[in-house]
Amino acid sequence: MAQATPPQEVIPLWPANAIPNELASARSTTITEKTTTDGGILRISDVLTPTLTVYPAKAKSAGMPAGAAVMICPGGGYSILAAEHEGSDIARWFADRGVTAFVLKYRLPDPRLQQTPHEVPLSDAMQGMRIIRQLAAKYSINPDRIGVMGFSAGGHLAATLSTHYDKGAKADQMAKPNFSILMYPVITFGDKAHAGSRTKLLGTLATDPTWVDYYSNEKQVSANTPPTFLVHSMNDKTVPVENSINYYLACLQQKVIAEMHLYPTGGHGFALRTKSGESVANWPTALEGWMKQLVMGN
């Protein structure tokens, strides 16, 4: 008789009575977290309690680095989280290859719930990285081999974490990823921006040049930005390919290790759901090679 699959461990990011940036009225509203499926995409919205869902590494497979972990940020334009094909599906892929994965369910910017909504996703991502490092021994993780991966707007969050972990009063080296994997990421909030992500994150600040520049991550790359792996299709009609190209060029200028894979077709939001015969289906193999040789030094 087959054994039932055990439920995934879910770790709250914050104590229930001490979630930063939350309005005092947030818990008394009629807003509740929603999970729906539309067009084959699982969508989570109105996140009140951010979490990490753990996918422990299975037996190490040939080639992948021992003790590695990845925190995965699903996309969704900062309006929803595409939590399956850009979250749990990817986490299982990593776990099957001996890499411990954590899916980040981060809060989405919402002035009904938060004091300064634009700060909330990054705050949750930084806390997620801190928790993974704190629990490294529990999951047999090397604390120097913890990366972040993001898709679309989740790619913007991953890139923001990679370029802003050391900025401002809340700077924290414990929150720094050791490497970044950016999948068809939103990078810029200027020219070639995905306007929906910019508006949803910044709200009334979306026309302020200071904040537009601050969250245009190609302008925030420094020599301290972690090594980066980028994937984009050239026929992406949602997030222009220049987002990845300009981030790569910024890495090149700052002498940050980076590898970029551009594919002629694939569109947007493909994750592991690529079409047979398209070269974009090769991106997971390329990622495995990069993690082994360039990031981990194995």
C-alpha positions as CSV (number, residue, x, y, z in Angstrom):
1,M,0.0,0.0,0.0
2,A,1.5,3.3,-1.0
3,Q,2.2,5.8,1.7
4,A,0.5,9.2,1.6
5,T,2.8,12.1,0.8
6,P,3.5,14.0,4.1
7,P,2.3,17.7,4.2
8,Q,4.8,20.3,3.5
9,E,6.2,22.2,6.5
10,V,5.0,25.9,6.5
11,I,7.0,28.4,8.4
12,P,5.5,31.8,9.3
13,L,7.8,34.7,8.5
14,W,6.7,36.8,11.5
15,P,5.0,36.4,14.8
16,A,1.2,36.8,14.3
17,N,1.0,39.9,16.5
18,A,4.2,41.5,15.2
19,I,4.0,41.6,11.4
20,P,5.9,44.7,10.3
21,N,4.2,47.5,8.4
22,E,0.8,46.0,9.0
23,L,-2.0,48.5,9.8
24,A,-3.7,48.0,13.1
25,S,-7.0,47.6,11.3
26,A,-5.8,44.9,8.9
27,R,-6.9,41.9,11.0
28,S,-10.4,43.4,11.6
29,T,-11.2,43.8,7.9
30,T,-13.3,41.5,5.8
31,I,-10.2,40.8,3.6
32,T,-9.2,37.2,3.6
33,E,-6.6,35.3,1.6
34,K,-8.0,33.9,-1.6
35,T,-6.9,30.9,-3.7
36,T,-8.3,30.4,-7.2
37,T,-7.4,28.6,-10.4
38,D,-7.9,30.3,-13.7
39,G,-6.5,29.2,-17.0
40,G,-4.5,26.5,-15.4
41,I,-2.8,28.9,-13.0
42,L,-3.1,28.7,-9.3
43,R,-3.5,32.3,-7.9
44,I,-3.1,33.4,-4.4
45,S,-4.2,37.0,-3.5
46,D,-4.8,39.1,-0.4
47,V,-1.9,37.5,1.6
48,L,-2.1,38.5,5.2
49,T,0.3,35.9,6.7
50,P,3.5,35.5,4.7
51,T,5.2,32.1,5.0
52,L,7.9,29.8,3.7
53,T,6.9,26.4,2.5
54,V,9.7,23.9,2.7
55,Y,10.6,21.2,0.1
56,P,13.5,19.3,1.6
57,A,16.2,18.0,-0.7
58,K,16.0,14.4,-1.7
59,A,19.0,12.2,-2.5
60,K,21.7,14.3,-4.1
61,S,21.9,13.8,-7.8
62,A,25.0,14.0,-9.9
63,G,26.2,17.5,-10.6
64,M,24.2,19.6,-8.2
65,P,26.0,21.2,-5.3
66,A,25.7,19.7,-1.8
67,G,24.0,21.8,0.8
68,A,22.4,24.3,-1.7
69,A,19.1,25.9,-1.1
70,V,16.9,28.3,-3.1
71,M,14.1,30.6,-2.0
72,I,11.5,30.9,-4.8
73,C,9.5,34.1,-5.4
74,P,6.4,33.4,-7.6
75,G,5.3,36.1,-10.0
76,G,2.0,37.7,-10.6
77,G,2.5,41.4,-11.2
78,Y,2.5,42.2,-7.4
79,S,-1.2,41.5,-7.6
80,I,-1.3,37.7,-7.2
81,L,1.1,34.9,-6.6
82,A,1.3,32.2,-9.3
83,A,2.1,29.8,-6.5
84,E,2.1,26.5,-8.4
85,H,3.9,26.7,-11.8
86,E,6.2,29.4,-10.5
87,G,6.4,28.0,-7.0
88,S,5.7,24.5,-5.9
89,D,6.4,22.9,-9.3
90,I,9.9,24.6,-9.3
91,A,10.5,23.6,-5.6
92,R,9.8,19.9,-6.4
93,W,12.2,20.2,-9.4
94,F,15.0,21.4,-7.1
95,A,14.2,18.9,-4.3
96,D,14.4,16.1,-6.8
97,R,17.9,17.3,-7.6
98,G,19.2,17.5,-4.1
99,V,18.6,21.2,-3.5
100,T,16.4,22.3,-0.6
101,A,13.7,24.7,-1.8
102,F,11.5,27.2,0.0
103,V,8.5,28.8,-1.7
104,L,8.0,32.4,-0.4
105,K,4.4,33.5,0.0
106,Y,5.0,37.2,0.3
107,R,2.6,39.9,1.1
108,L,1.4,41.9,-1.9
109,P,1.4,45.7,-1.7
110,D,-2.1,46.9,-0.5
111,P,-2.8,50.3,1.1
112,R,-5.8,48.7,2.9
113,L,-3.5,46.5,4.9
114,Q,-0.1,48.2,5.1
115,Q,1.4,51.6,6.1
116,T,4.0,51.7,3.3
117,P,3.0,49.0,0.9
118,H,6.0,49.4,-1.4
119,E,8.3,48.2,1.4
120,V,6.4,45.0,2.2
121,P,7.5,42.5,-0.4
122,L,11.2,43.2,0.1
123,S,10.7,43.1,3.9
124,D,9.2,39.6,3.6
125,A,12.0,38.5,1.2
126,M,14.7,39.7,3.5
127,Q,13.1,37.9,6.5
128,G,12.7,34.7,4.4
129,M,16.5,34.7,3.7
130,R,17.3,35.3,7.4
131,I,15.1,32.4,8.4
132,I,16.6,30.0,5.9
133,R,20.1,30.9,7.2
134,Q,18.9,30.5,10.8
135,L,17.5,27.0,10.0
136,A,20.5,25.9,7.8
137,A,21.7,23.2,10.2
138,K,18.2,21.7,10.5
139,Y,17.9,21.2,6.7
140,S,21.6,20.4,6.1
141,I,22.1,23.6,4.2
142,N,25.4,25.3,3.7
143,P,24.6,28.9,4.7
144,D,27.0,30.2,2.0
145,R,24.9,28.4,-0.7
146,I,21.5,30.0,-0.4
147,G,20.1,31.6,-3.5
148,V,16.9,33.4,-4.5
149,M,14.9,32.7,-7.6
150,G,12.1,34.8,-9.0
151,F,9.7,34.8,-11.9
152,S,8.4,38.0,-13.6
153,A,7.4,40.3,-10.8
154,G,8.8,37.7,-8.4
155,G,12.0,38.2,-10.5
156,H,11.8,41.9,-9.6
157,L,11.5,41.0,-6.0
158,A,14.5,38.6,-6.3
159,A,16.5,41.3,-8.1
160,T,15.5,43.9,-5.5
161,L,16.6,41.6,-2.7
162,S,19.9,41.1,-4.5
163,T,20.6,44.8,-5.0
164,H,18.9,46.3,-1.9
165,Y,19.7,44.0,1.0
166,D,22.5,46.4,2.0
167,K,20.6,49.7,1.5
168,G,19.2,52.0,4.2
169,A,18.5,51.5,7.9
170,K,17.3,47.9,7.4
171,A,20.4,46.7,5.6
172,D,21.3,43.2,6.7
173,Q,24.0,40.9,5.4
174,M,22.1,37.9,6.7
175,A,19.5,38.7,4.0
176,K,22.0,38.6,1.1
177,P,21.5,35.8,-1.4
178,N,24.6,33.9,-2.5
179,F,23.2,33.7,-6.0
180,S,20.2,34.9,-8.0
181,I,18.1,33.1,-10.7
182,L,16.0,35.6,-12.6
183,M,13.3,34.2,-14.9
184,Y,11.8,36.6,-17.4
185,P,12.2,39.2,-14.7
186,V,10.7,42.6,-14.3
187,I,13.8,44.7,-13.7
188,T,13.2,48.3,-14.6
189,F,10.5,50.7,-13.6
190,G,11.6,53.2,-16.3
191,D,11.7,52.6,-20.0
192,K,10.6,49.0,-20.9
193,A,8.8,48.6,-17.6
194,H,6.0,46.3,-16.9
195,A,3.6,49.1,-16.0
196,G,1.3,46.9,-14.0
197,S,4.0,45.8,-11.6
198,R,5.3,49.3,-11.2
199,T,1.9,50.7,-10.4
200,K,0.9,47.9,-8.0
201,L,4.2,48.2,-6.1
202,L,4.6,51.9,-6.0
203,G,1.0,53.1,-6.1
204,T,0.9,56.9,-5.8
205,L,4.7,56.9,-6.0
206,A,4.8,55.5,-9.5
207,T,5.3,58.9,-11.1
208,D,8.1,60.0,-8.6
209,P,11.4,59.7,-10.4
210,T,13.3,59.0,-7.2
211,W,11.3,55.9,-6.4
212,V,11.2,54.8,-10.1
213,D,15.0,54.9,-10.1
214,Y,15.3,53.2,-6.7
215,Y,13.3,50.2,-7.9
216,S,14.8,50.1,-11.3
217,N,17.2,47.4,-10.4
218,E,19.5,47.7,-13.4
219,K,20.5,51.0,-11.8
220,Q,21.1,49.4,-8.4
221,V,23.6,46.7,-9.3
222,S,27.0,47.0,-7.5
223,A,30.1,45.0,-7.1
224,N,28.3,43.4,-4.1
225,T,25.4,42.0,-6.2
226,P,25.4,38.2,-6.1
227,P,26.2,36.1,-9.2
228,T,23.1,36.0,-11.4
229,F,21.6,33.6,-14.0
230,L,19.0,35.2,-16.3
231,V,16.4,33.5,-18.7
232,H,14.2,35.4,-21.1
233,S,12.4,34.8,-24.4
234,M,12.8,37.4,-27.1
235,N,9.1,37.3,-28.0
236,D,7.9,38.1,-24.4
237,K,5.1,40.5,-24.9
238,T,4.5,41.1,-21.2
239,V,8.0,41.9,-19.9
240,P,10.3,43.1,-22.7
241,V,13.6,41.2,-23.0
242,E,15.5,44.4,-22.4
243,N,14.8,43.9,-18.7
244,S,17.2,41.0,-18.6
245,I,19.6,42.4,-21.1
246,N,20.1,45.7,-19.1
247,Y,20.5,43.8,-15.8
248,Y,23.1,41.6,-17.4
249,L,25.0,44.6,-18.8
250,A,24.9,46.2,-15.4
251,C,26.4,43.0,-13.9
252,L,29.1,43.1,-16.7
253,Q,29.9,46.7,-15.8
254,Q,30.3,45.9,-12.1
255,K,32.2,42.7,-12.8
256,V,29.5,40.5,-11.2
257,I,29.4,36.9,-12.4
258,A,26.4,36.5,-14.7
259,E,25.1,34.2,-17.4
260,M,22.1,35.0,-19.6
261,H,20.1,32.8,-21.9
262,L,17.8,34.4,-24.4
263,Y,15.5,32.2,-26.5
264,P,13.7,33.2,-29.7
265,T,10.3,31.9,-28.5
266,G,8.7,31.0,-25.2
267,G,6.6,34.0,-24.5
268,H,6.0,34.9,-20.9
269,G,5.3,32.8,-17.8
270,F,6.5,29.5,-19.1
271,A,8.5,28.2,-16.1
272,L,8.7,24.5,-16.6
273,R,5.7,24.5,-18.9
274,T,7.6,24.8,-22.2
275,K,6.4,23.5,-25.6
276,S,8.0,20.5,-27.2
277,G,10.6,21.5,-29.7
278,E,11.3,25.0,-28.4
279,S,14.9,25.7,-27.4
280,V,13.6,27.4,-24.2
281,A,12.9,24.0,-22.8
282,N,16.7,23.7,-22.3
283,W,16.9,26.3,-19.6
284,P,16.8,23.9,-16.6
285,T,19.8,22.0,-17.9
286,A,21.7,25.2,-18.4
287,L,20.8,26.3,-14.8
288,E,22.1,23.0,-13.4
289,G,25.4,23.5,-15.1
290,W,25.7,27.1,-13.9
291,M,24.9,26.2,-10.3
292,K,27.6,23.5,-10.4
293,Q,30.4,25.4,-12.1
294,L,30.0,29.1,-11.6
295,V,28.2,29.6,-8.3
296,M,29.3,26.7,-6.2
297,G,32.7,26.0,-7.5
298,N,32.1,22.2,-7.6
